[in-house]
Amino acid sequence: MSEPITLGEETLSERPLTGEAAAREAGRWRRRGFKADNSDLSLHSPIRASLLILSYLGLTLLLIPAQMILLRLRSPWAERLPMLYHSVVCWLFGLEIVVRGRPETARPTLFVGNHTSYIDIEVLSSLIPVSFIAKAEVARWPLFGTLARLQRTVFVDRRKQSTGDQRNEIARRLAAGDNLILFPEGTSDDGNRTLPFYSALLSVAEPRLPDGSPVPVQPVSIGYSELNGFPIGRSLRPLLAWYGDMELAPHLWCFAGLGRVKIVVEFHQTVTIDQFASRKALTEYCREAIAQGLAVAISGRWHDPAENGLDGPWPEATAREVKRLTQASGNPA
């Protein structure tokens, strides 16, 4: 079950499009010139799901000991191997990643993103060398808790008495040059819109780095756009979004049997807290940028050339180009 980091927030939901509303949505896609591969529209294949999950488990169990050794040796490959692993996992499950914008290459960077599913972890980890800030419960999850620890996740305890120590640990990691990803919604959303951001979670951007400079903060949005060449509407997005009271195992089984999924990731303008009057203003900027990027991704407007170029001269690229850019800037890839 997906639980929020901070209590008191209800996950919002929208009713699926049906009847005339669904027809109007399909018509908008046709008018944009969208062409789907209708030879491969499959909502679930048990055979595909079985083969993929077995392959995933085999790959994961093979690489866990290797990552343990690399971490113990403090090898640079302890950061590179997770990127390679997640890239293979994305390929294995048919995740086709479209990247818009330019990922920040300065280290450290605090990436701030919306959170729709456990799939986000695979996608973002395949693009940038990063560790996550996650709720403490994740550390106790079978297998996934082990994977989180091996990627040096910072686990956040909801108890107030732990807040100071956790903030100090995040500040220490940033001071050491580690990139971190924070999901300030505090829980996972339904993939159709972003939830309110908790400005308190952005307090990790307030401490200065050892050289006195502020922490770079880059919003990054992730949206699930197409399934087997067809646009994903509200009624199908729960097949990918994992939120509310959904159980992990059944959802993973369903996702594994779906097919090819196109995911749009957009890296927005990098800022620092010094550019804003308050932490709340920084939080609002991040939420607005991410909400805009999500809307572009799930509406299919990323196909439209007029929507490109929002954040500089590199509006759209493949995941491979992102990694090449990162490598050219001296970061592991």
N, C-alpha and C positions, 0 to 999 in steps of 0.2 A: 504494500500500500504506500502511495506517495504522501508524505507528511511534510508540512511546512517547517522551515527553520524557526520562524517566528509565529507564535500562536495568535489566533484571533482573526485570521484572514480566510474568507470563504472563496473557494474556487468558483468563478463565474462560468456559465455555460450558455450556449446559444442553440436554438432548435434547428435541426437539420432542414435544409431546403427540400421541399417536396412540390409535386405538381407543377403549377405554372411558374413558381419561383425558380425551381430547378431548371425548367425549360429556358427561362430567360437567361440564367447563368450560362447554360450551354451555348445559347445563341451569341452571347457576348464573346465567348472564346472563338466561335466559328467566324465572327466578323473580324476578329484580329488575325485571321489567316492561320489559326492553329490547326495543325494536322496531327492526328493521333494514329498510332500504330494499333489498329483494332484487331490485329491478328494475335495480340498478346495481352488481352485484358483478362486477368485472372485474380480473383480476390484472395484465394488461398489454395495452396497445393500441399497436402500433407507429406508427399514424397520429398518435395523441395525443402520443406521445413525440417524434416528428419535429417536429410543429408547436410544441410547447412549447419544445423546445431551440432551434429557430430563432428563436422569439420572444424567448427569454431572451438569446440571443447578440446579437440586434439591439438590445434594450433596454440591455444591458450596454455594448456598443461605442458606443452613442449617448451614454451618461452618463459614461463614463470621462474624456473630454476636459473635460467640465464640472467634474467633481470635481477634476481636476488644476489647473484655473484657480482654483477656490475655495480650494484648499489654498495655492496660491501667494499669493493675495490675503489669506489668513488671515481669510476671511469666516466669520461664524457659520453660514452655509449649508453649509460644509464638514462640519459635524456633522449638519445636518438632512437633507441630500440622501441620505446612506446610509440613514437611517430610511425615507424615502420610497421609495427604490429597493428595499429589502428588503421593504417592505410590498407593493409591486407584484409582486415575485417570489413572495411567499407566496400572493397572490391568483391569480397566473398558474398556479401548480402545484397549486392547490386545497387549500392548507393552512389549515384552520379552527382557530384558536387560542382556547382557553379559558384564561382567566387566573384564578388563585386567589391570594389574598393581596394585599399592597400593596407595590408597588416603592418602594424607598428613593429619595427625591427630593433628599436632601442630597448635595452634591458636595464632594469626590469620594467615591465608594463603590467598594469592591472587591467585585464580585459573584463568588461561588464556586459553580460548578455541575458537574453530571454531564455527560458528553460522550458521545453516542451516534452522532452522524452529522454530516456537513457541513450537514445540514438545520438543526441547532441554531443555526448562525451566522445563517441567514436569519431564523429565528423570533425569537431574542433581539435581533438588531439592528433588527427591525421594532418592538420594544416600548420599548426604552430607548436613549438616546444613549450609545454605549459603544465602546471599542476592546478588542481581545483580546490576551491573552498567549499566544503560540503558539510551537511549536518552529521552529527556524531553517530547517528543510527546506521549510516552507510558502512561504517567500519565493521559492523557486526553482521552484515549481509553475507551469506555464503557465496564464495567465489568472487563476487563483485567487490566485497570489502577488501579482499586480498589484492585485487587488481588496483583498487584505489590507493592502498598503502604503497604498492610498488611504484605508483606514479607520484608518490610523495604528496598525497592530498593532505590539506590542512582541515582537520575535523573540528567543527564548531559545535560546542555544547550550548543548549538553550538556557542553562542555568545562569542567572545573573552573576553569581560569584565567580564564574569561569571567564567572564567577558574580558577582564584585564589581561589575563594570561594568554588568551587566544589572540587578542589584538597585538600583544607583544610578539607572539610567534609569527604572525603574518608580517609584522614590521621587520622582524629579523630575516624572514625569507626574502622579502623585497630588497632589503639592504644587501643581501648576498647575491642579488642579480637574478633571482628566480621570477619568471613570469607566472602570474596567477590569474585564474578565472573566477569571477564572483557572479552569482545569480541573485540579484537583489529583489526578485519577486518573493524569495523565501520559500517557494514551492514550485511545482511544475504547472504550466497553464494548459489550455485546451488546444493550442496551436492556431487559434483564430484571432487572438488578440493578446496583448500583454496585460498582466495584472499590475496593480499599483506596486511601485518600488519602495522598499524600506530604506529611508535615507540613513538610518543608523548603521546599516551594513556598509555604506560608503565611507564610514569613519576610518576605514583602513587606508583611505587615500590621503588622510590628513598628515600623518607623520612625514618628516622630511627624510630624504635619503642621506647617506653618510656625507655626500659632497654638498649638502644643503639644498639641493634642488627638489622640486615637488615630484611626486610619483606620476608618470604618464598614465592616463586613463583612456582606454579606447573602447567605445561601445561596439558590440558586434551582434548583429541580428541573424537568426537562423529560421528559415521557413520551409515547410514541406510543400512542394509545388505540384509535382506530377507523380502518378503511379502508373507504370507500364505505358507511358506516353499520354495518359489522360490527365486533365487537371483534377486535383484533389479538392472536392467541395467540402462543405461543413459536415456532411453526413459521413464522409469517408475518413476525415482527419483523425477521429478516435482510433482508427487502425494503427496510427503512428504515434499520436500523442498519448502519453502515459501520465494520468493525473487523477486527482480525487481518490476514490476507493478502488481503483483498478488493481488487480493482483498482477504481480510481475510475471510469473511463469506462464499463465494463459496468454497474456499480452505478447510476450516474447515468441511463443509458439505461433500465434497469429501473424505477427510481423515477419517471421522467418519464411512464411509460405506465400508472401504477397507477390514479390517480383521486383522489378526495377523501380527505384524511388529517386526522383530528382529533388535535390535539396539546394536552396539558394542561401549562401552565406554572404553577408555584407559587412565589411569592416568600415566603420564610420570615422569621422574626424577625431584624431587624438587630441585630448585637452588635459589640463591639470586643474587642481582645485583652486589655484591662484587666479584663474580666469573668471571665477564666479564669486558672487557676494557671500555665498554660504554653501554648506554641504547640501542643503535641500535644493539649491539652484543647480548644482552639479548633477544631483540625482534626477531632476526634472529634465535636464538636457539629455542625459543618457536615455531616459525612458522615451522621450519624443523621437530621438534618432532611431532607436530600436523599433518603436512602433511603426515609424515610417518605412523602415527596411522590411519589417514583417509584412506590412500591407502590400508593398511592391512584390514581394516574393509569392505570397499566396494568391494574389489576384492575377498573376501571370504577366504583370506589366514589366517584368525584367526582360521580356522578349522585345519590348518597345524601345527603339534607339533613343527616343526622347527621354526615357527614364534613366539612361546610362549617363555616366559622367558626373554623378552627384558628388563624388568625393575625390576629384583629381583626374589625372590623365590615364589612369589604369582602371576603367570602370568595370571591366568584366574579364575574367581569366579562368583558366582551368586550375584545379588543385595542384597540378604539377608545376605550373608557373609560380604559384604562391611559394612552394617549397624552394624553387630555384632562386626566387628573390630573397628568401630568408637565408639561404646558404651563401648567396653573394654578399650578404651583409655581415657575415661572420658568425651567424647563429647555426646551431645544429639543424640538419634537415634530413 
